[in-house]
Amino acid sequence: MKRRSLAAALYRRILLLLAIAGLAMAGILYVVAVREVRLAADHQLINASRMLFVLMREELDEERREPDSSTPPDTTPPLLSAEDREAFRTNPDWGMFVVFRRGVPIAQSQDHGETRLIPMRAGFQNFEAGGTSWRSYGLPVPEYDVLVVVAERSAAHDLAFMPIARRLALPLVVLVIGSAGLLWLALRRSLSEIRRLGADLRARGFADLAPLKREEWPDDLAPVVLSLNRLFARLDHAFELEQAFTDDVAHQLRTPLAAIRVQAQLLRKMAAPDLRPEAEQLMAAVDRANDLVSGMLTLARLDATAIERVPTDVCALVADLVAEQVLQLPAQSVAFSVSPDGPVVFETDPALLKIILSALIENAVRHAGGGGQIAIAITDHGTDLHIAVADRGPGIPPEDRERLLRRFERGSPHAPGSGLGLSIAARAATILGGAMGLDGRGDGPGLVAAVRIPAKA
């Protein structure tokens, strides 16, 4: 199953909601802005009609003082001079006007064909002329019996809106991008407690089943913390039962094995010479059974071990284990070399490290043979510790190396050992967060068992 990021999924959903909300807001802003632009344009039409009336008022007053009924309306002197038209700033492309008196145009803007289509009505009117939409406002002036109508193309309203839209576009884009970035940072910060909970669980050892402190976590994680504490309690109870069962089994097995070994020793002393090899085989089988029980007990206890990292002199620990082996071996049967010969202090669990080194050194001694050489190299890289135990034994074929790190796996049915030593070392290295591997020597026959143990995170 493809892994999904909770933060990314929430971010996408919230971003989608923000996008929808943003589009809705943009739509509302557009409608409001267009409405405001059109209201402003209507006010402009009202002001234009009033200004037009003011410009021609003097001529209308003069005409009323000296009425000339003999002059036909179409030959009336122009009410607006060229300067008045310039002052009115009538745009021949976007605006036009007509002044009516008793239904007859007595003044108008430059005739571009549409002036005759201007509705002769007071107030605001929409009409079509020249293939485009127009909006007009008629200002009735009963005192002079005239109607001043000013019209403007509706497209001019859209042109008035475009500069506003352009000025708003960049701030809106910056606002959207900035909001998306702030949203991601806020989301990551909000989920930091989940990452902290994950880091806390990863840092725990296999046997660290102490309950999480409720007060250290936010209320939103309370159900998760409660569930984890219940799980820890069940696992702790199961480990206790397993440990008790393992101890009982080991005790019940060791007691009869010890009695059998004593009887085997007596048999070897009292048996006829031709039966002593069988007695030796019986003692070897009992010793192997004892090793097997001890190994199983060690494996069972490894999973219940709580890690306690303290500064440990690894070289001193290796020296103690080598000294124990030398005391048990015939004189000069195996030559040990340890490098470096000075202290190497590394923060780790000394009990688990001792289990690893004991298993590796015993395995090397078992396979090094008489007159063999065992070289132990310790390297502290700061972030991790490397230990390599190399012997001059027959080695292990590459295809069998990974298999022999599993429980009860042996190189051959007649090979010495219980088949648990390397698996115990590998398991202990895993509990410490490290790894173990087997390799051949580059300078001849033999085996190199290498362990890497990381420093505490």
C-alpha positions as CSV (number, residue, x, y, z in Angstrom):
1,M,0.0,0.0,0.0
2,K,1.3,3.4,-0.9
3,R,2.3,5.5,2.1
4,R,0.4,8.7,2.5
5,S,1.3,11.8,4.4
6,L,-1.3,13.0,6.8
7,A,0.0,16.5,6.7
8,A,0.0,16.5,2.9
9,A,-3.6,15.1,2.8
10,L,-4.9,17.7,5.3
11,Y,-3.0,20.4,3.4
12,R,-4.6,19.4,0.1
13,R,-8.1,19.4,1.6
14,I,-7.7,22.7,3.4
15,L,-6.0,24.3,0.3
16,L,-9.0,23.1,-1.8
17,L,-11.4,24.7,0.7
18,L,-9.4,27.9,0.6
19,A,-9.4,27.9,-3.2
20,I,-13.2,27.5,-3.2
21,A,-13.6,30.2,-0.6
22,G,-11.1,32.4,-2.5
23,L,-13.0,32.0,-5.8
24,A,-16.3,32.8,-4.1
25,M,-14.8,35.9,-2.5
26,A,-13.3,36.9,-5.8
27,G,-16.7,36.5,-7.4
28,I,-18.4,38.5,-4.7
29,L,-15.7,41.2,-5.0
30,Y,-16.2,41.3,-8.8
31,V,-20.0,41.7,-8.5
32,V,-19.6,44.4,-5.9
33,A,-16.9,46.2,-7.8
34,V,-18.9,46.1,-11.1
35,R,-21.9,47.4,-9.2
36,E,-19.9,50.3,-7.7
37,V,-18.4,51.1,-11.0
38,R,-21.8,51.3,-12.6
39,L,-23.2,53.4,-9.8
40,A,-20.2,55.8,-10.2
41,A,-20.9,55.8,-14.0
42,D,-24.6,56.7,-13.3
43,H,-23.5,59.6,-11.0
44,Q,-21.1,60.7,-13.7
45,L,-24.0,60.7,-16.2
46,I,-26.1,62.8,-13.8
47,N,-23.2,65.3,-13.3
48,A,-22.6,65.5,-17.0
49,S,-26.2,66.3,-17.8
50,R,-26.2,69.0,-15.1
51,M,-22.9,70.5,-16.3
52,L,-24.3,70.4,-19.9
53,F,-27.3,72.3,-18.7
54,V,-25.2,74.9,-16.8
55,L,-23.1,75.5,-20.0
56,M,-26.2,76.3,-22.1
57,R,-28.2,78.0,-19.4
58,E,-27.0,81.5,-20.4
59,E,-28.1,80.9,-24.0
60,L,-31.4,79.5,-22.8
61,D,-32.0,82.6,-20.7
62,E,-31.2,84.9,-23.5
63,E,-33.4,83.0,-25.9
64,R,-36.3,83.2,-23.4
65,R,-35.8,87.0,-23.0
66,E,-35.9,87.5,-26.8
67,P,-38.2,84.8,-28.1
68,D,-38.4,84.6,-31.9
69,S,-41.3,82.4,-32.9
70,S,-40.5,82.9,-36.6
71,T,-37.3,81.0,-36.4
72,P,-37.7,77.3,-36.9
73,P,-36.2,75.0,-34.2
74,D,-33.6,73.5,-36.6
75,T,-32.2,77.0,-37.4
76,T,-31.9,78.1,-33.7
77,P,-28.4,79.4,-33.0
78,P,-26.3,76.8,-31.3
79,L,-26.7,76.6,-27.5
80,L,-23.2,75.4,-27.1
81,S,-20.1,77.0,-28.5
82,A,-17.0,75.1,-29.5
83,E,-15.4,76.0,-26.2
84,D,-18.5,74.7,-24.3
85,R,-18.2,71.4,-26.1
86,E,-14.6,71.2,-25.2
87,A,-15.4,72.1,-21.6
88,F,-18.0,69.4,-21.6
89,R,-15.3,67.0,-22.9
90,T,-17.8,64.9,-24.8
91,N,-16.0,61.9,-26.1
92,P,-17.2,61.2,-29.6
93,D,-16.5,57.5,-29.2
94,W,-17.9,56.7,-25.8
95,G,-20.4,59.5,-25.1
96,M,-23.1,61.6,-26.7
97,F,-25.8,64.0,-25.7
98,V,-29.0,65.4,-27.1
99,V,-31.1,68.4,-25.8
100,F,-34.7,68.1,-26.6
101,R,-37.4,70.8,-26.5
102,R,-40.9,69.7,-26.9
103,G,-39.6,66.5,-28.6
104,V,-37.4,68.3,-31.0
105,P,-33.5,68.1,-30.7
106,I,-32.2,71.6,-30.3
107,A,-28.6,70.6,-29.6
108,Q,-26.6,67.5,-29.8
109,S,-23.1,66.1,-29.8
110,Q,-21.2,65.2,-33.0
111,D,-23.6,63.1,-35.0
112,H,-22.2,59.7,-35.4
113,G,-25.5,58.1,-36.3
114,E,-26.7,56.9,-32.8
115,T,-27.9,60.3,-31.4
116,R,-31.2,59.8,-33.1
117,L,-31.7,56.6,-31.2
118,I,-31.3,58.2,-27.7
119,P,-34.5,57.7,-25.8
120,M,-36.2,60.9,-25.1
121,R,-37.1,60.0,-21.5
122,A,-36.1,61.2,-18.1
123,G,-34.0,59.1,-15.8
124,F,-31.8,56.2,-16.6
125,Q,-32.4,54.2,-19.8
126,N,-30.6,51.3,-21.5
127,F,-30.8,51.1,-25.3
128,E,-29.0,49.6,-28.3
129,A,-27.4,51.8,-30.9
130,G,-24.7,51.0,-33.5
131,G,-24.5,47.4,-32.4
132,T,-23.5,48.3,-28.9
133,S,-25.2,48.8,-25.6
134,W,-25.7,52.4,-24.2
135,R,-26.9,53.8,-20.9
136,S,-28.5,57.3,-20.8
137,Y,-29.7,59.7,-18.2
138,G,-32.4,62.3,-19.0
139,L,-32.4,65.5,-17.0
140,P,-35.8,67.3,-17.3
141,V,-35.7,71.1,-16.9
142,P,-39.3,72.2,-16.8
143,E,-38.3,75.9,-16.3
144,Y,-36.9,76.0,-19.9
145,D,-39.0,73.1,-21.2
146,V,-36.0,71.1,-22.2
147,L,-34.8,67.6,-21.6
148,V,-31.0,67.1,-21.4
149,V,-30.1,63.5,-22.2
150,V,-26.5,62.3,-21.9
151,A,-25.5,58.7,-22.9
152,E,-22.4,56.6,-22.5
153,R,-21.4,53.2,-23.9
154,S,-21.9,50.4,-21.4
155,A,-18.4,49.0,-22.5
156,A,-16.9,52.1,-20.9
157,H,-18.0,50.7,-17.5
158,D,-16.0,47.5,-18.1
159,L,-13.0,49.6,-19.2
160,A,-13.3,51.5,-15.9
161,F,-13.3,48.2,-14.0
162,M,-10.2,46.8,-15.7
163,P,-7.6,49.1,-14.0
164,I,-9.2,48.2,-10.7
165,A,-8.9,44.5,-11.5
166,R,-5.3,44.9,-12.6
167,R,-4.4,46.7,-9.4
168,L,-6.1,44.0,-7.3
169,A,-4.6,41.1,-9.2
170,L,-1.0,41.2,-7.9
171,P,-2.0,41.7,-4.2
172,L,-4.5,38.8,-4.5
173,V,-1.8,36.5,-6.0
174,V,0.7,37.4,-3.3
175,L,-2.1,36.9,-0.7
176,V,-2.9,33.5,-2.1
177,I,0.7,32.3,-2.3
178,G,1.5,33.7,1.2
179,S,-1.6,32.1,2.7
180,A,-0.7,28.7,1.2
181,G,2.8,29.0,2.7
182,L,1.6,30.1,6.1
183,L,-1.1,27.3,6.0
184,W,1.6,24.7,5.4
185,L,3.8,26.0,8.2
186,A,0.9,26.1,10.6
187,L,-0.2,22.6,9.6
188,R,3.3,21.2,10.1
189,R,3.6,22.9,13.5
190,S,0.2,21.6,14.5
191,L,1.3,18.0,13.6
192,S,4.6,18.4,15.3
193,E,3.2,16.7,18.5
194,I,2.4,13.6,16.4
195,R,6.0,13.5,15.1
196,R,7.2,13.9,18.7
197,L,5.0,11.0,19.8
198,G,6.5,8.9,17.0
199,A,10.0,9.9,18.0
200,D,9.3,9.0,21.6
201,L,8.1,5.6,20.6
202,R,11.0,5.0,18.3
203,A,13.5,5.9,21.0
204,R,12.1,3.2,23.3
205,G,13.8,-0.1,23.8
206,F,12.0,-3.4,23.3
207,A,11.4,-3.7,27.0
208,D,10.6,-0.1,27.7
209,L,6.8,-0.4,28.4
210,A,6.5,2.5,30.8
211,P,3.1,4.4,30.2
212,L,3.2,7.7,28.5
213,K,2.5,10.7,30.8
214,R,-0.9,12.1,30.0
215,E,0.0,15.6,31.0
216,E,2.9,15.8,28.5
217,W,0.6,15.5,25.5
218,P,-2.1,17.7,24.1
219,D,-5.8,16.8,24.6
220,D,-6.2,15.9,20.9
221,L,-3.8,13.0,21.4
222,A,-5.4,11.8,24.6
223,P,-7.3,8.8,22.9
224,V,-4.0,7.7,21.3
225,V,-2.0,8.0,24.5
226,L,-4.7,6.1,26.4
227,S,-4.7,3.3,23.8
228,L,-0.9,3.1,23.8
229,N,-0.8,2.9,27.6
230,R,-3.3,0.0,27.5
231,L,-1.2,-1.7,24.9
232,F,1.9,-1.3,27.0
233,A,0.2,-2.7,30.0
234,R,-0.9,-5.8,28.1
235,L,2.5,-6.3,26.6
236,D,4.2,-5.9,30.0
237,H,1.9,-8.6,31.4
238,A,2.6,-10.9,28.5
239,F,6.4,-10.4,28.9
240,E,6.1,-11.2,32.6
241,L,4.3,-14.4,31.9
242,E,6.8,-15.4,29.2
243,Q,9.7,-14.7,31.4
244,A,8.3,-16.7,34.3
245,F,7.6,-19.6,31.9
246,T,11.1,-19.5,30.4
247,D,12.7,-19.5,33.9
248,D,10.6,-22.4,35.0
249,V,11.4,-24.4,31.8
250,A,15.2,-23.6,32.1
251,H,15.2,-24.7,35.8
252,Q,13.3,-27.9,35.0
253,L,15.6,-28.8,32.2
254,R,18.9,-27.9,33.8
255,T,18.3,-30.1,36.9
256,P,18.0,-33.4,35.0
257,L,20.7,-32.4,32.6
258,A,23.1,-31.8,35.5
259,A,22.2,-35.3,36.9
260,I,22.8,-36.9,33.5
261,R,26.2,-35.2,33.2
262,V,27.2,-36.5,36.6
263,Q,26.2,-40.0,35.6
264,A,28.0,-39.6,32.3
265,Q,31.2,-38.6,34.1
266,L,31.0,-41.7,36.3
267,L,30.3,-43.8,33.4
268,R,33.4,-42.5,31.6
269,K,35.6,-43.3,34.6
270,M,34.1,-46.7,35.2
271,A,33.5,-47.9,31.6
272,A,35.8,-50.2,29.8
273,P,38.2,-48.4,27.4
274,D,36.2,-49.5,24.3
275,L,33.1,-47.8,25.8
276,R,34.7,-44.5,26.7
277,P,34.1,-42.8,23.3
278,E,30.4,-43.4,23.7
279,A,30.6,-41.8,27.2
280,E,32.4,-38.8,25.7
281,Q,29.7,-38.4,23.1
282,L,27.0,-38.6,25.9
283,M,28.8,-35.8,27.9
284,A,29.1,-33.7,24.7
285,A,25.4,-34.1,24.0
286,V,24.6,-33.1,27.6
287,D,26.9,-30.0,27.3
288,R,25.2,-29.1,24.0
289,A,21.8,-29.4,25.6
290,N,23.0,-27.2,28.5
291,D,24.3,-24.6,26.0
292,L,21.0,-24.8,24.1
293,V,19.0,-24.2,27.3
294,S,21.3,-21.3,28.3
295,G,21.0,-19.8,24.8
296,M,17.2,-20.0,24.8
297,L,17.1,-18.4,28.2
298,T,19.4,-15.6,27.0
299,L,17.3,-15.0,23.9
300,A,14.1,-14.9,26.0
301,R,15.6,-12.4,28.4
302,L,17.0,-10.2,25.6
303,D,13.5,-9.1,24.5
304,A,12.7,-8.1,28.1
305,T,15.9,-6.2,28.7
306,A,15.6,-2.5,29.3
307,I,18.4,-0.5,27.6
308,E,20.5,1.6,30.0
309,R,23.2,3.5,28.0
310,V,26.2,4.6,30.0
311,P,29.8,5.5,28.9
312,T,31.5,2.2,28.5
313,D,35.2,1.4,27.9
314,V,34.8,-1.1,25.1
315,C,38.5,-2.0,25.0
316,A,38.4,-2.9,28.7
317,L,35.3,-5.0,28.3
318,V,36.9,-6.9,25.4
319,A,40.0,-7.4,27.5
320,D,38.0,-8.9,30.3
321,L,36.2,-11.3,27.9
322,V,39.5,-12.3,26.3
323,A,41.1,-13.0,29.7
324,E,38.1,-15.3,30.6
325,Q,38.6,-17.2,27.4
326,V,42.4,-17.5,27.8
327,L,41.9,-19.0,31.3
328,Q,39.6,-21.7,29.8
329,L,41.8,-22.6,26.8
330,P,45.0,-24.7,26.7
331,A,48.1,-22.6,26.9
332,Q,49.0,-20.8,23.7
333,S,46.2,-22.5,21.8
334,V,44.8,-19.2,20.4
335,A,46.5,-15.9,20.0
336,F,44.4,-12.8,20.5
337,S,45.1,-9.2,19.3
338,V,43.0,-6.2,20.2
339,S,43.2,-2.8,18.5
340,P,43.4,-0.1,19.6
341,D,45.2,-1.0,22.9
342,G,43.9,2.2,24.6
343,P,40.5,3.1,26.0
344,V,37.6,3.5,23.6
345,V,34.7,5.0,25.5
346,F,31.3,4.7,23.9
347,E,27.8,5.4,25.4
348,T,25.9,2.1,25.1
349,D,24.4,-0.6,27.2
350,P,27.3,-2.6,28.6
351,A,25.3,-5.7,29.4
352,L,24.0,-6.1,25.9
353,L,27.4,-5.2,24.4
354,K,28.9,-7.9,26.7
355,I,26.4,-10.5,25.3
356,I,27.4,-9.6,21.7
357,L,31.1,-9.7,22.3
358,S,30.9,-13.0,24.3
359,A,29.0,-14.7,21.6
360,L,31.4,-13.5,18.8
361,I,34.5,-14.3,20.8
362,E,33.2,-17.8,21.7
363,N,32.3,-18.5,18.1
364,A,35.7,-17.3,16.9
365,V,37.5,-19.5,19.5
366,R,35.3,-22.5,18.6
367,H,36.2,-22.2,14.9
368,A,39.7,-20.8,15.1
369,G,41.2,-24.2,15.9
370,G,44.5,-25.0,17.6
371,G,47.2,-22.3,17.1
372,G,44.6,-20.0,15.6
373,Q,44.6,-16.2,15.6
374,I,41.7,-14.0,16.6
375,A,41.9,-10.2,15.8
376,I,39.4,-7.8,17.4
377,A,39.2,-4.3,15.9
378,I,37.2,-1.5,17.6
379,T,36.5,1.7,15.8
380,D,34.6,4.7,17.2
381,H,33.1,6.8,14.4
382,G,31.3,9.2,16.7
383,T,27.9,8.4,15.3
384,D,28.4,4.6,15.7
385,L,30.7,2.0,17.0
386,H,32.2,-0.7,14.8
387,I,33.5,-4.0,16.2
388,A,35.0,-6.7,14.0
389,V,36.0,-10.1,15.3
390,A,38.1,-12.0,12.7
391,D,39.4,-15.6,13.0
392,R,41.5,-17.9,10.8
393,G,39.0,-20.8,10.8
394,P,37.4,-22.4,7.7
395,G,35.0,-19.5,7.3
396,I,31.4,-19.7,6.1
397,P,30.3,-19.8,2.4
398,P,28.6,-16.6,1.3
399,E,25.3,-18.3,0.7
400,D,25.1,-19.5,4.3
401,R,26.1,-16.3,6.1
402,E,22.7,-14.7,6.4
403,R,21.1,-18.1,7.3
404,L,23.5,-18.7,10.2
405,L,22.3,-15.4,11.9
406,R,18.9,-17.1,12.5
407,R,18.1,-19.2,15.5
408,F,19.1,-22.9,15.6
409,E,20.9,-22.6,12.3
410,R,24.3,-24.4,12.1
411,G,26.9,-24.8,9.4
412,S,26.5,-28.6,9.4
413,P,24.7,-31.1,11.6
414,H,28.0,-32.1,13.2
415,A,29.3,-28.6,13.8
416,P,29.9,-27.7,17.4
417,G,27.7,-25.3,19.3
418,S,24.0,-24.9,19.9
419,G,23.3,-22.8,16.8
420,L,22.2,-19.9,18.9
421,G,25.4,-17.9,19.5
422,L,25.4,-15.8,16.4
423,S,21.7,-15.3,16.5
424,I,22.0,-14.0,20.1
425,A,24.6,-11.5,19.0
426,A,22.5,-10.4,16.1
427,R,19.5,-10.0,18.2
428,A,21.3,-8.0,20.9
429,A,22.8,-5.7,18.1
430,T,19.2,-5.1,16.8
431,I,18.0,-4.2,20.3
432,L,20.7,-1.6,20.5
433,G,19.5,-0.2,17.1
434,G,22.5,-1.7,15.2
435,A,23.1,-4.6,12.9
436,M,25.5,-7.5,12.5
437,G,26.9,-9.2,9.4
438,L,29.3,-12.0,8.4
439,D,32.0,-11.7,5.8
440,G,35.1,-13.5,4.6
441,R,38.6,-12.3,5.1
442,G,40.4,-10.6,2.3
443,D,43.8,-12.1,3.2
444,G,43.0,-15.7,3.3
445,P,40.5,-18.2,4.9
446,G,38.6,-17.2,7.9
447,L,35.5,-15.3,9.1
448,V,34.8,-11.7,10.0
449,A,31.8,-11.0,12.3
450,A,31.2,-7.3,12.2
451,V,28.8,-5.3,14.4
452,R,27.6,-1.7,14.1
453,I,26.1,0.0,17.1
454,P,24.7,3.5,16.7
455,A,25.2,6.2,19.3
456,K,22.1,7.3,21.3
457,A,19.9,9.6,19.1
